[in-house]
């Protein structure tokens, strides 16, 4: 069976969908998805994005979340 999204993965996906086509810095995601001030030492965002990417790719075979080096993440949908 398919893995279900965790609550935070769902929240993250929902936030990406509301901001399609907008580059979202990690600081923005920390604040708006987790309600936290960004801590440069945390990899919370990266780990959740990695898990969400894998689950979305397993379901659809497509890559929706693009890393924009030095800027943040971009959700791409056709």
N, C-alpha and C positions, 0 to 999 in steps of 0.2 A: 503494500500500500504506500500511498504518498504520505510524506511527513506533513503534519499540520504546522502552520505558522505559530510561533509563540506570540504572546500578546504584544511584545515590543516589536517583533518583526512585522506584525500586522499594522501597528501604529506607524512604523517607519514607511511601509508601503503606502499607507493612506496619505501620509505627508508628502511623499514623492508624487503621488497621483494628483494631489492638489497643486503641486508646484512643477508640473511637467514642463520641460524645456528650460527650467531655471537651474543654474549651477548653485548647489547648496553646500556652503562650507561646513566643516565638521562642527564649528561653534554654533551655527544655526541649528543643526540637527540635534546637538546636545541640549540646547535650550528648548526647542519646540517639540521634540519627541520625548526626551527624558525629563525635561524641566530642571536641568542642571546647568551650572556654569561650566564652561569648557575647561578641562584639565588636560594640558598637553601630554601628560604622562599616561593617560588612560587610552586603551585601545577598544573601549566599549563600542564606539561607532563602527570601527573597522570590522570587528568580529561579527556584529549584528548584520552589517552589510554583506559580509562574506557568506554568512548562513542564508540570508534572504536571497542573494544572487543564486546560490546553489539550488535552493528550492524552486525558484522561478524558472531556472534553466532546466531542471529536471522535469517540470510540468510542461513547459512550452518549447524547449530547445532554443530559446532566444536569450540574448543578453540585453537586459533592459537598463541596468545601472552601470553607467560609464564613469570611470575615475578621470577627473580633469586635473592633471598634475599641478600641485601648488595652489589649487583653487577649491576643489571640493568634488561633489558628486552630481551627476546629471541623470535624470530618469528619461529614457527615450522610449516613446511608444509610436507605433505605426498608425 
